[in-house]
Amino acid sequence: NIFVIDGSEIIIFDQYGNGVGKASGKEEFTSIRIIFNWMTVTTKQNIYVANLKSPELNLKKVILNEIEENLEIISSFIFNNKLYLLSKKEILVYNRI
């Protein structure tokens, strides 16, 4: 499948270009990354994750402790049970709990 962000929506297409699903958020998405079965979608201030193995696409907001206030997030992804977050200043790595 192909996942495309369009404003605050994620549109899912099959290999032939047919729309097969949609998920909506409350904020405008700026980045989408898929590594194996984990999809991360970012806005300027928040990160949302979804497990693509699950039958429904449920975006869950990631709550990060000890993060700088007003940190502008560029992108993120999950790999080996760690969340990698790219900001304008640095790359942050978080362990999943």
C-alpha positions as CSV (number, residue, x, y, z in Angstrom):
1,N,0.0,0.0,0.0
2,I,1.0,3.6,-0.5
3,F,0.3,6.1,2.3
4,V,0.0,9.8,1.4
5,I,-0.5,12.8,3.8
6,D,-2.8,15.5,2.7
7,G,-3.2,18.2,5.3
8,S,-4.6,16.5,8.3
9,E,-5.5,13.3,6.5
10,I,-3.7,10.1,5.5
11,I,-5.0,8.5,2.4
12,I,-4.2,4.9,1.6
13,F,-3.9,3.6,-2.0
14,D,-3.4,0.1,-3.2
15,Q,-0.8,-0.9,-5.8
16,Y,-3.2,0.1,-8.7
17,G,-3.9,3.6,-7.3
18,N,-7.3,2.8,-5.9
19,G,-8.2,4.5,-2.6
20,V,-8.6,1.8,0.0
21,G,-8.7,3.8,3.3
22,K,-8.4,7.1,5.1
23,A,-7.4,8.3,8.5
24,S,-8.0,11.9,9.9
25,G,-6.2,13.9,12.5
26,K,-6.7,17.2,14.2
27,E,-3.5,18.8,13.1
28,E,-1.7,19.2,9.7
29,F,0.8,16.5,9.2
30,T,4.3,17.4,8.0
31,S,6.0,14.0,7.7
32,I,5.2,10.3,7.3
33,R,7.6,7.4,7.8
34,I,7.0,3.7,7.6
35,I,9.6,1.2,8.9
36,F,8.4,-2.4,8.7
37,N,5.0,-2.4,10.6
38,W,5.3,0.9,12.3
39,M,4.1,4.2,10.8
40,T,5.0,7.5,12.4
41,V,3.3,10.7,11.4
42,T,4.5,14.1,12.6
43,T,3.1,17.6,13.0
44,K,5.3,20.5,14.0
45,Q,4.7,19.7,17.7
46,N,3.5,16.1,18.0
47,I,4.2,12.6,16.9
48,Y,1.5,9.9,16.1
49,V,2.2,6.2,15.6
50,A,0.2,3.3,14.2
51,N,0.9,-0.4,14.0
52,L,0.2,-1.4,10.4
53,K,-0.4,-5.0,11.4
54,S,-3.6,-4.0,13.2
55,P,-6.8,-4.2,11.1
56,E,-7.7,-0.6,11.7
57,L,-5.4,2.4,11.3
58,N,-5.5,4.0,14.7
59,L,-3.1,6.9,15.2
60,K,-1.9,7.2,18.8
61,K,-0.3,10.3,20.1
62,V,3.2,9.8,21.5
63,I,3.7,11.5,24.9
64,L,7.4,12.4,25.4
65,N,8.7,13.3,28.8
66,E,11.5,15.8,29.3
67,I,11.2,17.3,25.8
68,E,12.0,20.9,25.1
69,E,8.9,23.1,24.9
70,N,8.2,24.4,21.4
71,L,10.6,22.0,19.8
72,E,9.8,21.9,16.1
73,I,9.7,18.3,14.9
74,I,10.9,17.6,11.4
75,S,10.4,13.9,11.2
76,S,10.4,10.7,13.2
77,F,10.5,6.9,12.9
78,I,10.5,3.7,15.0
79,F,13.3,1.2,14.6
80,N,14.4,-1.6,17.0
81,N,11.9,-0.4,19.7
82,K,13.4,3.1,19.7
83,L,11.8,6.3,18.6
84,Y,14.1,8.6,16.6
85,L,13.1,12.2,16.4
86,L,14.6,14.8,14.1
87,S,14.3,18.4,15.1
88,K,16.0,21.4,13.5
89,K,18.7,21.3,16.2
90,E,19.3,17.7,17.0
91,I,18.4,14.0,16.7
92,L,16.7,12.6,19.8
93,V,16.4,8.9,20.6
94,Y,13.8,7.5,23.0
95,N,13.3,3.9,24.3
96,R,9.8,2.6,24.2
97,I,8.1,1.9,27.5
